[in-house]
């Protein structure tokens, strides 16, 4: 069966979705939308599963609520998520709430964006960026 594997950000179930139905696809377990037009907050366990299994590029914004540049980039990351919907999934991970994630992925400064594809880290960028630059960076 053709299609792309996507991890549900609500229940962490891996789903296979036909490419022509990506934008309307819902999780077979919990019914949550699988491709959102906004950035979704995820926990460490869900991020690990999605980074390992997803067949659509996964872009993670590692951030913290006390970080000024992170606050500036938040709305820009949200705009980029809307533009990239269907081409990549954008998620946010709060490194203050999930310190093991920052350690596991070697995050030294925030905000840091990491792009995963095919179970591997493909790109990394630290520092706040505008929406257009994020879209260009994702590709």
FENNOR-V473753 format. One record per pair of residues at least 4 apart in sequence whose ideal C-beta (glycine too) atoms are under 6 Angstrom apart, sorted by the first residue. I is the first residue (numbers start at 1). GAP is how many residues later the second one is. Records with the same first field share a line. If there is no record, write none. Layout:
BEGIN
I=GAP, GAP
END
This chain:
BEGIN
3=13, 14, 15
4=13, 51, 52
5=9, 11, 48, 50
6=9, 11, 28, 48
7=7, 42, 43, 46, 47
8=5, 19, 24
9=31, 33, 37
10=20, 22
11=18, 19
12=34, 37
13=14, 16
14=39
15=12, 13
17=5, 8
21=4
22=13, 64
23=12, 63
25=9
26=5, 7
27=4, 5
35=51
36=4
37=45, 48
38=40, 43
39=38, 39, 42, 51, 53
40=51
41=51
42=4, 5, 49, 51
44=54, 56, 57
47=4, 46
49=4
50=4, 8
51=7, 65
52=67
54=4
56=33
57=31, 58, 60
58=31, 58
59=29, 31, 56, 79
60=31, 33, 54
61=16, 31, 50, 52
62=31, 33, 45, 48, 50
63=7, 29, 47, 48
64=31, 32, 46
67=43
69=42, 59
70=40, 41
72=56
73=4, 38, 55
76=54, 55
79=52
80=4, 51, 54, 55
81=9
83=52
84=4, 54
88=50
93=5, 8
95=7
100=4
102=5
107=5
109=17
111=17
112=14
113=12
114=7, 10
115=7, 8
116=5
117=5
125=12
129=4, 5
END
